[in-house]
Amino acid sequence: MNKNRLVALGLILFVLLFTFPVLMNLGKSVAKTQPPSMLQDQKAMQELADKLGVKNIDEFRERHKKVLAEWKDSVVRDGKRIYVTKDGREIPISLQNLASQPQYCSDCHDYAGIEKPNCWTCHVEPKGGAVK
Amino acid sequence: MKKPFSISRRTLLKATGAAALGLIPVSPLLVRAAGKTHPKALQAKSWAMVINAKLCPPGCRICSEACHKAHNVPVMPDPRQDVKWIWQESYNASFPYESHPYPDDANAKRTYPLLCNHCENPSCVRVCPTQATFQRADGVVMMDYHRCIGCRFCMAACPYGARSFNFKDPRPHIRQINPTYPTRTTGVVEKCNFCDERLGIGQLPICVEACPAKAILFGDLSDPASPVRQALAANVTLQRKTKLGTRPKVFYIV
């Protein structure tokens, strides 16, 4: 009889310990999973996509890292400072111009749970808005 | 009787060859983004510089200050962690193989602006394990800070001391940050880039523009009509440490 009680106590303790991380974060994660308001702003997001030379914000999400790497190679390796998109538009290669709303980067990365972009340790962050 | 699964050597080789061909993908690394140069960009086959040191007042640092301000070069509190793109040295320090203990009075007093020589045969490029430093088609020895791993092989290889390492975050030590040019970060090497960012939009290097004595000339070494070639034709010039075979592209009128 005594043994059964100990086992039950042990089980309860085990379950509590095992689910501790989940229990501690209950309710807390809700705020983070709210999409940042700027994602709802269709016009601003289209503007952002246009600045990168992609069709829409979905393509931006998918390709921005690759395009930024291409931009870097184009300027540093080939000395080409204008990016020509697939549909023939010409865009000045400039991180300052692309991230004129620099909080977009950190807001979206926060929301997606991805590391904060480290561009601004070297490139000078534009004074577009509140900086996180 | 024919053995089961028998196949001639010839057929096997053919089949393997055909299979191997099918495996070769079109390398995505070879596809470069479509880009265009700026319509005003200055272009050359081989950029070079001639410095008329006769026009340099001893101790003048105007070129260095203009350059360091434009490129966010920090002033580190510890001189051992100094970062420099263009700096001044005495005649004997600048031209150790062309000097002796008894220089003429003018050269004994003079200071020479020194910078990356953008060598035709750059030793820094040879040793860089990541191709972070490389030579462009126009002869500019460039750095891709994104690729630099801070191994400092290039600093050991450069006989001119033209490379500096960022031992600490340079940001707090930059007097006034120029937002149009990036700063560097801890753990990368940096050096003069022949003002690639200015050439790319049609401007001459900042040191050339800043010099009040017009002592620095810049142009295409392959063009006989360029100011650089004209100055070379009209003057006796020196290069630094020529015997090392790096073929510097910065010339000095002494």
Interface residues (C-beta under 8 A of the other chain):
Chain A: V67 E70 W71 K72 D73 S74 V75 V76 R77 D78 G79 K80 R81 I82 Y83 V84 T85 E90 I93 Q96 T121 C122 H123 V124 P126
Chain B: R32 A33 A34 G35 K36 T37 H38 A41 F134 R136 D138 M142 D144 Y145 H146 R171 I177 N178 P179 T180 Y181 P182 T183 R184 T185 D196 L199 G200 I201
